[in-house]
Amino acid sequence: MIDSAVDQYAIETNRKTGDVVKVADWTNYLKKGSLLYNNGNSLLGTAYGDQTVDTIPRVPTSDLAVLSDVAGTGFWSPYAPQGAIQFGKILRRKFSPAARFLLF
């Protein structure tokens, strides 16, 4: 959804590859009233931040750390943060109470 929103913004505002798109700009191209539209954050509350035209959005590093125990490296590709997947391993951390509530 983020990638599509950034693409639509870039098309309508004549942006080019590598241009930065602010959160307030790309969220305007999402379904109004959705959680992502309202705050630009993941379900775990982590900000996705500004995006770059023609660059794949990345999973926030803290979200990857929380969720990596339930999904293998193939699940995250190509959206894992730069450097998070090395030698077939993902950063690992114990589930927070909020993640347990969302996942189980």
Summary of the structure (lengths in Angstrom):
residues: 104
radius of gyration: 14.9
end to end distance: 24.6
largest distance: 43.7
contacts: 258
relative contact order: 0.15
helix: 43%
strand: 10%
